[in-house]
Amino acid sequence: MAHSLSSKKRIRQNIKQRGLNRARHTALRSKLRRVSDLFVRGTPEEAETAYRAAVKALDSEADRGLIHRNAAARKKSRLAKRLNALKTRAAS
């Protein structure tokens, strides 16, 4: 158990920050799941709109430090590849 005031404050801050991080992680995963669902079931236009929202969310969370910037880049690259494949299938 913490004894000093500063360590008690740090514990309170950690609890608060953990809650924010969990909420942000959940929101990010929901956006990524929505994009994946639209790649399978939606139109290319809907998928592209969701893709742009997901990329924006990935960039902001990477800037915030929630996920590593290389992890965000990897996810964006894989989503872009799937989006391009969807557009190619729809065009042909």
Distance bins in CASP14 RR format, pairs under 12 A and 6 or more apart:
PFRMAT RR
TARGET T0000
AUTHOR 0000-0000-0000
RMODE 2
METHOD distances of the structure
MODEL  1
1 7 0 0 0 0 1 0 0 0 0 0 0
1 8 0 0 0 0 1 0 0 0 0 0 0
1 11 0 0 0 0 1 0 0 0 0 0 0
2 8 1 0 1 0 0 0 0 0 0 0 0
2 9 0 0 0 0 1 0 0 0 0 0 0
2 10 1 0 0 1 0 0 0 0 0 0 0
2 11 1 0 1 0 0 0 0 0 0 0 0
2 12 0 0 0 0 1 0 0 0 0 0 0
2 13 0 0 0 0 0 1 0 0 0 0 0
2 14 0 0 0 0 0 1 0 0 0 0 0
3 11 0 0 0 0 0 1 0 0 0 0 0
4 10 0 0 0 0 1 0 0 0 0 0 0
4 11 0 0 0 0 0 1 0 0 0 0 0
5 11 0 0 0 0 0 1 0 0 0 0 0
5 12 0 0 0 0 0 1 0 0 0 0 0
6 12 0 0 0 0 0 1 0 0 0 0 0
6 13 0 0 0 0 0 1 0 0 0 0 0
7 13 0 0 0 0 0 1 0 0 0 0 0
7 14 0 0 0 0 0 1 0 0 0 0 0
8 14 0 0 0 0 0 1 0 0 0 0 0
8 15 0 0 0 0 0 1 0 0 0 0 0
9 15 0 0 0 0 0 1 0 0 0 0 0
9 16 0 0 0 0 0 1 0 0 0 0 0
10 16 0 0 0 0 0 1 0 0 0 0 0
10 17 0 0 0 0 0 1 0 0 0 0 0
11 17 0 0 0 0 0 1 0 0 0 0 0
11 18 0 0 0 0 0 1 0 0 0 0 0
12 18 0 0 0 0 0 1 0 0 0 0 0
13 19 0 0 0 0 0 1 0 0 0 0 0
13 20 0 0 0 0 0 1 0 0 0 0 0
14 20 0 0 0 0 0 1 0 0 0 0 0
14 21 0 0 0 0 0 1 0 0 0 0 0
15 21 0 0 0 0 0 1 0 0 0 0 0
15 22 0 0 0 0 0 1 0 0 0 0 0
16 22 0 0 0 0 0 1 0 0 0 0 0
16 23 0 0 0 0 0 1 0 0 0 0 0
17 23 0 0 0 0 0 1 0 0 0 0 0
17 24 0 0 0 0 0 1 0 0 0 0 0
17 64 0 0 0 0 0 1 0 0 0 0 0
17 65 0 0 0 0 0 1 0 0 0 0 0
17 66 0 0 0 0 0 1 0 0 0 0 0
18 24 0 0 0 0 0 1 0 0 0 0 0
18 25 0 0 0 0 0 1 0 0 0 0 0
18 66 0 0 0 0 0 1 0 0 0 0 0
19 25 0 0 0 0 1 0 0 0 0 0 0
19 26 0 0 0 0 1 0 0 0 0 0 0
19 66 0 0 0 0 0 1 0 0 0 0 0
20 26 0 0 0 0 0 1 0 0 0 0 0
20 27 0 0 0 0 0 1 0 0 0 0 0
20 61 0 0 0 0 0 1 0 0 0 0 0
20 64 0 0 0 0 1 0 0 0 0 0 0
20 65 0 0 0 0 0 1 0 0 0 0 0
20 66 0 0 0 0 1 0 0 0 0 0 0
21 27 0 0 0 0 0 1 0 0 0 0 0
21 28 0 0 0 0 0 1 0 0 0 0 0
21 61 0 0 0 0 1 0 0 0 0 0 0
21 64 0 0 0 0 1 0 0 0 0 0 0
21 65 0 0 0 0 1 0 0 0 0 0 0
21 66 1 0 0 1 0 0 0 0 0 0 0
21 67 0 0 0 0 0 1 0 0 0 0 0
22 28 0 0 0 0 0 1 0 0 0 0 0
22 29 0 0 0 0 0 1 0 0 0 0 0
22 66 0 0 0 0 0 1 0 0 0 0 0
23 29 0 0 0 0 0 1 0 0 0 0 0
23 30 0 0 0 0 0 1 0 0 0 0 0
23 61 0 0 0 0 0 1 0 0 0 0 0
23 66 0 0 0 0 0 1 0 0 0 0 0
24 30 0 0 0 0 0 1 0 0 0 0 0
24 31 0 0 0 0 0 1 0 0 0 0 0
24 57 0 0 0 0 1 0 0 0 0 0 0
24 58 0 0 0 0 0 1 0 0 0 0 0
24 60 0 0 0 0 1 0 0 0 0 0 0
24 61 1 0 0 1 0 0 0 0 0 0 0
24 62 0 0 0 0 0 1 0 0 0 0 0
24 63 0 0 0 0 0 1 0 0 0 0 0
24 64 1 0 0 1 0 0 0 0 0 0 0
24 65 0 0 0 0 1 0 0 0 0 0 0
24 66 1 0 1 0 0 0 0 0 0 0 0
24 67 0 0 0 0 1 0 0 0 0 0 0
25 31 0 0 0 0 0 1 0 0 0 0 0
25 32 0 0 0 0 0 1 0 0 0 0 0
25 57 0 0 0 0 0 1 0 0 0 0 0
25 58 0 0 0 0 0 1 0 0 0 0 0
25 61 0 0 0 0 1 0 0 0 0 0 0
25 64 0 0 0 0 0 1 0 0 0 0 0
25 65 0 0 0 0 0 1 0 0 0 0 0
25 66 1 0 0 1 0 0 0 0 0 0 0
25 67 0 0 0 0 1 0 0 0 0 0 0
26 32 0 0 0 0 0 1 0 0 0 0 0
26 33 0 0 0 0 0 1 0 0 0 0 0
26 57 0 0 0 0 0 1 0 0 0 0 0
26 61 0 0 0 0 0 1 0 0 0 0 0
26 66 0 0 0 0 0 1 0 0 0 0 0
27 33 0 0 0 0 0 1 0 0 0 0 0
27 34 0 0 0 0 0 1 0 0 0 0 0
27 53 0 0 0 0 0 1 0 0 0 0 0
27 54 0 0 0 0 0 1 0 0 0 0 0
27 57 1 0 0 1 0 0 0 0 0 0 0
27 58 0 0 0 0 0 1 0 0 0 0 0
27 60 0 0 0 0 0 1 0 0 0 0 0
27 61 0 0 0 0 1 0 0 0 0 0 0
27 66 0 0 0 0 0 1 0 0 0 0 0
28 34 0 0 0 0 0 1 0 0 0 0 0
28 35 0 0 0 0 0 1 0 0 0 0 0
28 53 0 0 0 0 0 1 0 0 0 0 0
28 54 0 0 0 0 1 0 0 0 0 0 0
28 55 0 0 0 0 0 1 0 0 0 0 0
28 56 0 0 0 0 0 1 0 0 0 0 0
28 57 1 0 1 0 0 0 0 0 0 0 0
28 58 1 0 0 1 0 0 0 0 0 0 0
28 59 0 0 0 0 0 1 0 0 0 0 0
28 60 0 0 0 0 1 0 0 0 0 0 0
28 61 1 0 1 0 0 0 0 0 0 0 0
28 62 0 0 0 0 0 1 0 0 0 0 0
28 64 0 0 0 0 0 1 0 0 0 0 0
28 65 0 0 0 0 0 1 0 0 0 0 0
28 66 1 0 0 1 0 0 0 0 0 0 0
28 67 1 0 0 1 0 0 0 0 0 0 0
28 71 0 0 0 0 0 1 0 0 0 0 0
28 72 0 0 0 0 1 0 0 0 0 0 0
28 75 0 0 0 0 1 0 0 0 0 0 0
29 35 0 0 0 0 0 1 0 0 0 0 0
29 36 0 0 0 0 0 1 0 0 0 0 0
29 54 0 0 0 0 0 1 0 0 0 0 0
29 57 0 0 0 0 1 0 0 0 0 0 0
29 58 0 0 0 0 0 1 0 0 0 0 0
29 61 0 0 0 0 0 1 0 0 0 0 0
29 66 0 0 0 0 0 1 0 0 0 0 0
29 67 0 0 0 0 0 1 0 0 0 0 0
29 75 0 0 0 0 0 1 0 0 0 0 0
30 36 0 0 0 0 0 1 0 0 0 0 0
30 37 0 0 0 0 0 1 0 0 0 0 0
30 50 0 0 0 0 0 1 0 0 0 0 0
30 53 0 0 0 0 0 1 0 0 0 0 0
30 54 0 0 0 0 1 0 0 0 0 0 0
30 57 0 0 0 0 1 0 0 0 0 0 0
31 37 0 0 0 0 0 1 0 0 0 0 0
31 38 0 0 0 0 0 1 0 0 0 0 0
31 49 0 0 0 0 0 1 0 0 0 0 0
31 50 1 0 0 1 0 0 0 0 0 0 0
31 51 0 0 0 0 1 0 0 0 0 0 0
31 52 0 0 0 0 0 1 0 0 0 0 0
31 53 1 0 0 1 0 0 0 0 0 0 0
31 54 1 0 1 0 0 0 0 0 0 0 0
31 55 0 0 0 0 1 0 0 0 0 0 0
31 56 0 0 0 0 1 0 0 0 0 0 0
31 57 1 0 1 0 0 0 0 0 0 0 0
31 58 0 0 0 0 1 0 0 0 0 0 0
31 59 0 0 0 0 0 1 0 0 0 0 0
31 60 0 0 0 0 0 1 0 0 0 0 0
31 61 0 0 0 0 1 0 0 0 0 0 0
31 75 0 0 0 0 0 1 0 0 0 0 0
31 79 0 0 0 0 0 1 0 0 0 0 0
32 38 0 0 0 0 0 1 0 0 0 0 0
32 39 0 0 0 0 0 1 0 0 0 0 0
32 50 0 0 0 0 1 0 0 0 0 0 0
32 51 0 0 0 0 0 1 0 0 0 0 0
32 53 0 0 0 0 0 1 0 0 0 0 0
32 54 1 0 1 0 0 0 0 0 0 0 0
32 55 0 0 0 0 0 1 0 0 0 0 0
32 57 0 0 0 0 1 0 0 0 0 0 0
32 58 0 0 0 0 1 0 0 0 0 0 0
32 61 0 0 0 0 0 1 0 0 0 0 0
32 67 0 0 0 0 0 1 0 0 0 0 0
32 71 0 0 0 0 0 1 0 0 0 0 0
32 72 0 0 0 0 0 1 0 0 0 0 0
32 75 1 0 0 1 0 0 0 0 0 0 0
32 76 0 0 0 0 0 1 0 0 0 0 0
32 78 0 0 0 0 1 0 0 0 0 0 0
32 79 1 0 0 1 0 0 0 0 0 0 0
32 82 0 0 0 0 0 1 0 0 0 0 0
33 39 0 0 0 0 0 1 0 0 0 0 0
33 40 0 0 0 0 0 1 0 0 0 0 0
33 50 0 0 0 0 1 0 0 0 0 0 0
33 54 0 0 0 0 1 0 0 0 0 0 0
33 57 0 0 0 0 0 1 0 0 0 0 0
33 79 0 0 0 0 0 1 0 0 0 0 0
34 40 0 0 0 0 0 1 0 0 0 0 0
34 41 0 0 0 0 0 1 0 0 0 0 0
34 42 0 0 0 0 0 1 0 0 0 0 0
34 46 0 0 0 0 1 0 0 0 0 0 0
34 47 0 0 0 0 1 0 0 0 0 0 0
34 49 0 0 0 0 0 1 0 0 0 0 0
34 50 1 0 1 0 0 0 0 0 0 0 0
34 51 0 0 0 0 1 0 0 0 0 0 0
34 53 0 0 0 0 1 0 0 0 0 0 0
34 54 1 0 0 1 0 0 0 0 0 0 0
34 57 0 0 0 0 0 1 0 0 0 0 0
34 79 0 0 0 0 0 1 0 0 0 0 0
35 41 0 0 0 0 0 1 0 0 0 0 0
35 42 0 0 0 0 0 1 0 0 0 0 0
35 46 0 0 0 0 1 0 0 0 0 0 0
35 47 1 0 0 1 0 0 0 0 0 0 0
35 48 0 0 0 0 1 0 0 0 0 0 0
35 49 0 0 0 0 1 0 0 0 0 0 0
35 50 1 0 1 0 0 0 0 0 0 0 0
35 51 1 0 1 0 0 0 0 0 0 0 0
35 52 0 0 0 0 1 0 0 0 0 0 0
35 53 1 0 0 1 0 0 0 0 0 0 0
35 54 1 0 1 0 0 0 0 0 0 0 0
35 55 0 0 0 0 1 0 0 0 0 0 0
35 56 0 0 0 0 0 1 0 0 0 0 0
35 57 0 0 0 0 1 0 0 0 0 0 0
35 58 0 0 0 0 0 1 0 0 0 0 0
35 75 0 0 0 0 1 0 0 0 0 0 0
35 76 0 0 0 0 0 1 0 0 0 0 0
35 78 0 0 0 0 0 1 0 0 0 0 0
35 79 1 0 0 1 0 0 0 0 0 0 0
35 80 0 0 0 0 0 1 0 0 0 0 0
35 82 0 0 0 0 1 0 0 0 0 0 0
35 83 0 0 0 0 1 0 0 0 0 0 0
35 86 0 0 0 0 0 1 0 0 0 0 0
36 42 0 0 0 0 0 1 0 0 0 0 0
36 47 0 0 0 0 1 0 0 0 0 0 0
36 50 0 0 0 0 1 0 0 0 0 0 0
36 51 0 0 0 0 0 1 0 0 0 0 0
36 54 0 0 0 0 1 0 0 0 0 0 0
36 75 0 0 0 0 0 1 0 0 0 0 0
36 78 0 0 0 0 0 1 0 0 0 0 0
36 79 0 0 0 0 1 0 0 0 0 0 0
36 82 1 0 0 1 0 0 0 0 0 0 0
36 83 0 0 0 0 0 1 0 0 0 0 0
36 86 0 0 0 0 0 1 0 0 0 0 0
37 46 0 0 0 0 1 0 0 0 0 0 0
37 47 0 0 0 0 1 0 0 0 0 0 0
37 50 0 0 0 0 1 0 0 0 0 0 0
37 54 0 0 0 0 0 1 0 0 0 0 0
37 82 0 0 0 0 0 1 0 0 0 0 0
38 44 0 0 0 0 1 0 0 0 0 0 0
38 45 0 0 0 0 1 0 0 0 0 0 0
38 46 1 0 1 0 0 0 0 0 0 0 0
38 47 1 0 1 0 0 0 0 0 0 0 0
38 48 0 0 0 0 1 0 0 0 0 0 0
38 49 0 0 0 0 1 0 0 0 0 0 0
38 50 1 0 1 0 0 0 0 0 0 0 0
38 51 0 0 0 0 1 0 0 0 0 0 0
38 52 0 0 0 0 0 1 0 0 0 0 0
38 53 0 0 0 0 0 1 0 0 0 0 0
38 54 0 0 0 0 1 0 0 0 0 0 0
38 79 0 0 0 0 0 1 0 0 0 0 0
38 82 0 0 0 0 0 1 0 0 0 0 0
38 83 0 0 0 0 1 0 0 0 0 0 0
38 86 0 0 0 0 1 0 0 0 0 0 0
39 46 0 0 0 0 1 0 0 0 0 0 0
39 47 1 0 1 0 0 0 0 0 0 0 0
39 48 0 0 0 0 0 1 0 0 0 0 0
39 50 0 0 0 0 1 0 0 0 0 0 0
39 51 0 0 0 0 1 0 0 0 0 0 0
39 54 0 0 0 0 0 1 0 0 0 0 0
39 78 0 0 0 0 0 1 0 0 0 0 0
39 79 0 0 0 0 1 0 0 0 0 0 0
39 80 0 0 0 0 0 1 0 0 0 0 0
39 81 0 0 0 0 0 1 0 0 0 0 0
39 82 1 0 1 0 0 0 0 0 0 0 0
39 83 1 0 0 1 0 0 0 0 0 0 0
39 84 0 0 0 0 0 1 0 0 0 0 0
39 85 0 0 0 0 1 0 0 0 0 0 0
39 86 1 0 1 0 0 0 0 0 0 0 0
39 87 0 0 0 0 0 1 0 0 0 0 0
39 89 0 0 0 0 0 1 0 0 0 0 0
39 90 0 0 0 0 0 1 0 0 0 0 0
40 46 0 0 0 0 0 1 0 0 0 0 0
40 47 0 0 0 0 1 0 0 0 0 0 0
40 50 0 0 0 0 0 1 0 0 0 0 0
40 82 0 0 0 0 1 0 0 0 0 0 0
40 85 0 0 0 0 0 1 0 0 0 0 0
40 86 0 0 0 0 1 0 0 0 0 0 0
40 89 0 0 0 0 0 1 0 0 0 0 0
41 47 0 0 0 0 1 0 0 0 0 0 0
41 50 0 0 0 0 0 1 0 0 0 0 0
41 86 0 0 0 0 0 1 0 0 0 0 0
42 48 0 0 0 0 0 1 0 0 0 0 0
42 49 0 0 0 0 0 1 0 0 0 0 0
42 50 0 0 0 0 1 0 0 0 0 0 0
42 51 0 0 0 0 0 1 0 0 0 0 0
42 83 0 0 0 0 0 1 0 0 0 0 0
42 86 0 0 0 0 1 0 0 0 0 0 0
42 89 0 0 0 0 0 1 0 0 0 0 0
42 90 0 0 0 0 1 0 0 0 0 0 0
43 49 0 0 0 0 1 0 0 0 0 0 0
43 50 0 0 0 0 0 1 0 0 0 0 0
43 83 0 0 0 0 0 1 0 0 0 0 0
43 86 0 0 0 0 1 0 0 0 0 0 0
43 87 0 0 0 0 0 1 0 0 0 0 0
43 89 0 0 0 0 0 1 0 0 0 0 0
43 90 1 0 0 1 0 0 0 0 0 0 0
44 50 0 0 0 0 0 1 0 0 0 0 0
44 51 0 0 0 0 1 0 0 0 0 0 0
44 82 0 0 0 0 0 1 0 0 0 0 0
44 83 1 0 0 1 0 0 0 0 0 0 0
44 84 0 0 0 0 1 0 0 0 0 0 0
44 85 0 0 0 0 0 1 0 0 0 0 0
44 86 1 0 1 0 0 0 0 0 0 0 0
44 87 1 0 1 0 0 0 0 0 0 0 0
44 88 0 0 0 0 1 0 0 0 0 0 0
44 89 0 0 0 0 1 0 0 0 0 0 0
44 90 1 0 1 0 0 0 0 0 0 0 0
44 91 0 0 0 0 1 0 0 0 0 0 0
45 51 0 0 0 0 0 1 0 0 0 0 0
45 52 0 0 0 0 0 1 0 0 0 0 0
45 83 0 0 0 0 0 1 0 0 0 0 0
45 86 0 0 0 0 0 1 0 0 0 0 0
45 87 0 0 0 0 1 0 0 0 0 0 0
45 90 0 0 0 0 1 0 0 0 0 0 0
46 52 0 0 0 0 0 1 0 0 0 0 0
46 53 0 0 0 0 0 1 0 0 0 0 0
46 83 0 0 0 0 0 1 0 0 0 0 0
46 86 0 0 0 0 0 1 0 0 0 0 0
46 90 0 0 0 0 0 1 0 0 0 0 0
47 53 0 0 0 0 0 1 0 0 0 0 0
47 54 0 0 0 0 0 1 0 0 0 0 0
47 79 0 0 0 0 1 0 0 0 0 0 0
47 80 0 0 0 0 0 1 0 0 0 0 0
47 82 0 0 0 0 1 0 0 0 0 0 0
47 83 1 0 1 0 0 0 0 0 0 0 0
47 84 0 0 0 0 0 1 0 0 0 0 0
47 85 0 0 0 0 0 1 0 0 0 0 0
47 86 1 0 1 0 0 0 0 0 0 0 0
47 87 0 0 0 0 1 0 0 0 0 0 0
47 89 0 0 0 0 0 1 0 0 0 0 0
47 90 0 0 0 0 1 0 0 0 0 0 0
48 54 0 0 0 0 0 1 0 0 0 0 0
48 55 0 0 0 0 0 1 0 0 0 0 0
48 79 0 0 0 0 0 1 0 0 0 0 0
48 80 0 0 0 0 0 1 0 0 0 0 0
48 82 0 0 0 0 0 1 0 0 0 0 0
48 83 1 0 0 1 0 0 0 0 0 0 0
48 84 0 0 0 0 0 1 0 0 0 0 0
48 86 0 0 0 0 1 0 0 0 0 0 0
48 87 1 0 0 1 0 0 0 0 0 0 0
48 90 0 0 0 0 0 1 0 0 0 0 0
49 55 0 0 0 0 0 1 0 0 0 0 0
49 56 0 0 0 0 0 1 0 0 0 0 0
49 83 0 0 0 0 0 1 0 0 0 0 0
50 56 0 0 0 0 0 1 0 0 0 0 0
50 57 0 0 0 0 0 1 0 0 0 0 0
50 79 0 0 0 0 1 0 0 0 0 0 0
50 82 0 0 0 0 0 1 0 0 0 0 0
50 83 0 0 0 0 1 0 0 0 0 0 0
50 86 0 0 0 0 0 1 0 0 0 0 0
51 57 0 0 0 0 0 1 0 0 0 0 0
51 58 0 0 0 0 0 1 0 0 0 0 0
51 75 0 0 0 0 0 1 0 0 0 0 0
51 76 0 0 0 0 1 0 0 0 0 0 0
51 77 0 0 0 0 0 1 0 0 0 0 0
51 78 0 0 0 0 0 1 0 0 0 0 0
51 79 1 0 1 0 0 0 0 0 0 0 0
51 80 1 0 0 1 0 0 0 0 0 0 0
51 81 0 0 0 0 0 1 0 0 0 0 0
51 82 0 0 0 0 1 0 0 0 0 0 0
51 83 1 0 1 0 0 0 0 0 0 0 0
51 84 0 0 0 0 0 1 0 0 0 0 0
51 86 0 0 0 0 1 0 0 0 0 0 0
51 87 0 0 0 0 0 1 0 0 0 0 0
52 58 0 0 0 0 0 1 0 0 0 0 0
52 59 0 0 0 0 0 1 0 0 0 0 0
52 76 0 0 0 0 0 1 0 0 0 0 0
52 79 0 0 0 0 0 1 0 0 0 0 0
52 80 0 0 0 0 0 1 0 0 0 0 0
52 83 0 0 0 0 1 0 0 0 0 0 0
53 59 0 0 0 0 0 1 0 0 0 0 0
53 60 0 0 0 0 0 1 0 0 0 0 0
53 79 0 0 0 0 0 1 0 0 0 0 0
54 60 0 0 0 0 0 1 0 0 0 0 0
54 61 0 0 0 0 0 1 0 0 0 0 0
54 72 0 0 0 0 0 1 0 0 0 0 0
54 75 0 0 0 0 1 0 0 0 0 0 0
54 76 1 0 0 1 0 0 0 0 0 0 0
54 78 0 0 0 0 0 1 0 0 0 0 0
54 79 1 0 0 1 0 0 0 0 0 0 0
54 80 0 0 0 0 0 1 0 0 0 0 0
54 82 0 0 0 0 0 1 0 0 0 0 0
54 83 0 0 0 0 0 1 0 0 0 0 0
55 61 0 0 0 0 0 1 0 0 0 0 0
55 62 0 0 0 0 0 1 0 0 0 0 0
55 72 0 0 0 0 1 0 0 0 0 0 0
55 73 0 0 0 0 0 1 0 0 0 0 0
55 75 0 0 0 0 1 0 0 0 0 0 0
55 76 1 0 1 0 0 0 0 0 0 0 0
55 77 0 0 0 0 0 1 0 0 0 0 0
55 78 0 0 0 0 0 1 0 0 0 0 0
55 79 1 0 0 1 0 0 0 0 0 0 0
55 80 0 0 0 0 1 0 0 0 0 0 0
55 83 0 0 0 0 0 1 0 0 0 0 0
56 62 0 0 0 0 0 1 0 0 0 0 0
56 63 0 0 0 0 0 1 0 0 0 0 0
56 72 0 0 0 0 0 1 0 0 0 0 0
56 76 0 0 0 0 0 1 0 0 0 0 0
56 79 0 0 0 0 0 1 0 0 0 0 0
57 63 0 0 0 0 0 1 0 0 0 0 0
57 64 0 0 0 0 0 1 0 0 0 0 0
57 66 0 0 0 0 1 0 0 0 0 0 0
57 67 0 0 0 0 0 1 0 0 0 0 0
57 72 0 0 0 0 1 0 0 0 0 0 0
57 75 0 0 0 0 0 1 0 0 0 0 0
57 76 0 0 0 0 0 1 0 0 0 0 0
57 79 0 0 0 0 0 1 0 0 0 0 0
58 64 0 0 0 0 0 1 0 0 0 0 0
58 65 0 0 0 0 0 1 0 0 0 0 0
58 66 0 0 0 0 1 0 0 0 0 0 0
58 67 1 0 0 1 0 0 0 0 0 0 0
58 68 0 0 0 0 0 1 0 0 0 0 0
58 69 0 0 0 0 1 0 0 0 0 0 0
58 70 0 0 0 0 0 1 0 0 0 0 0
58 71 0 0 0 0 1 0 0 0 0 0 0
58 72 1 0 1 0 0 0 0 0 0 0 0
58 73 0 0 0 0 1 0 0 0 0 0 0
58 74 0 0 0 0 1 0 0 0 0 0 0
58 75 1 0 1 0 0 0 0 0 0 0 0
58 76 1 0 1 0 0 0 0 0 0 0 0
58 77 0 0 0 0 0 1 0 0 0 0 0
58 78 0 0 0 0 0 1 0 0 0 0 0
58 79 0 0 0 0 1 0 0 0 0 0 0
58 80 0 0 0 0 0 1 0 0 0 0 0
59 65 0 0 0 0 0 1 0 0 0 0 0
59 66 0 0 0 0 0 1 0 0 0 0 0
59 67 0 0 0 0 0 1 0 0 0 0 0
59 69 0 0 0 0 1 0 0 0 0 0 0
59 71 0 0 0 0 0 1 0 0 0 0 0
59 72 1 0 0 1 0 0 0 0 0 0 0
59 73 0 0 0 0 1 0 0 0 0 0 0
59 75 0 0 0 0 0 1 0 0 0 0 0
59 76 1 0 0 1 0 0 0 0 0 0 0
60 66 0 0 0 0 1 0 0 0 0 0 0
60 67 0 0 0 0 0 1 0 0 0 0 0
60 69 0 0 0 0 0 1 0 0 0 0 0
60 72 0 0 0 0 1 0 0 0 0 0 0
61 67 1 0 1 0 0 0 0 0 0 0 0
61 68 0 0 0 0 0 1 0 0 0 0 0
61 69 0 0 0 0 1 0 0 0 0 0 0
61 71 0 0 0 0 1 0 0 0 0 0 0
61 72 1 0 0 1 0 0 0 0 0 0 0
61 75 0 0 0 0 0 1 0 0 0 0 0
61 76 0 0 0 0 0 1 0 0 0 0 0
62 68 1 0 0 1 0 0 0 0 0 0 0
62 69 1 0 1 0 0 0 0 0 0 0 0
62 70 0 0 0 0 1 0 0 0 0 0 0
62 71 1 0 0 1 0 0 0 0 0 0 0
62 72 1 1 0 0 0 0 0 0 0 0 0
62 73 1 0 0 1 0 0 0 0 0 0 0
62 74 0 0 0 0 0 1 0 0 0 0 0
62 75 0 0 0 0 1 0 0 0 0 0 0
62 76 0 0 0 0 1 0 0 0 0 0 0
63 69 1 0 0 1 0 0 0 0 0 0 0
63 72 0 0 0 0 1 0 0 0 0 0 0
64 72 0 0 0 0 0 1 0 0 0 0 0
65 71 0 0 0 0 0 1 0 0 0 0 0
65 72 0 0 0 0 1 0 0 0 0 0 0
66 72 0 0 0 0 1 0 0 0 0 0 0
67 73 0 0 0 0 0 1 0 0 0 0 0
67 74 0 0 0 0 1 0 0 0 0 0 0
67 75 0 0 0 0 1 0 0 0 0 0 0
67 76 0 0 0 0 0 1 0 0 0 0 0
68 74 0 0 0 0 1 0 0 0 0 0 0
68 75 0 0 0 0 0 1 0 0 0 0 0
69 75 0 0 0 0 0 1 0 0 0 0 0
69 76 0 0 0 0 0 1 0 0 0 0 0
70 76 0 0 0 0 0 1 0 0 0 0 0
70 77 0 0 0 0 0 1 0 0 0 0 0
71 77 0 0 0 0 0 1 0 0 0 0 0
71 78 0 0 0 0 0 1 0 0 0 0 0
72 78 0 0 0 0 0 1 0 0 0 0 0
72 79 0 0 0 0 0 1 0 0 0 0 0
73 79 0 0 0 0 0 1 0 0 0 0 0
73 80 0 0 0 0 0 1 0 0 0 0 0
74 80 0 0 0 0 0 1 0 0 0 0 0
74 81 0 0 0 0 0 1 0 0 0 0 0
75 81 0 0 0 0 0 1 0 0 0 0 0
75 82 0 0 0 0 0 1 0 0 0 0 0
76 82 0 0 0 0 0 1 0 0 0 0 0
76 83 0 0 0 0 0 1 0 0 0 0 0
77 83 0 0 0 0 0 1 0 0 0 0 0
77 84 0 0 0 0 0 1 0 0 0 0 0
78 84 0 0 0 0 0 1 0 0 0 0 0
78 85 0 0 0 0 0 1 0 0 0 0 0
79 85 0 0 0 0 0 1 0 0 0 0 0
79 86 0 0 0 0 0 1 0 0 0 0 0
80 86 0 0 0 0 0 1 0 0 0 0 0
80 87 0 0 0 0 0 1 0 0 0 0 0
81 87 0 0 0 0 0 1 0 0 0 0 0
81 88 0 0 0 0 0 1 0 0 0 0 0
82 88 0 0 0 0 0 1 0 0 0 0 0
82 89 0 0 0 0 0 1 0 0 0 0 0
83 89 0 0 0 0 0 1 0 0 0 0 0
83 90 0 0 0 0 0 1 0 0 0 0 0
84 90 0 0 0 0 0 1 0 0 0 0 0
84 91 0 0 0 0 0 1 0 0 0 0 0
85 91 0 0 0 0 0 1 0 0 0 0 0
85 92 0 0 0 0 0 1 0 0 0 0 0
86 92 0 0 0 0 0 1 0 0 0 0 0
END
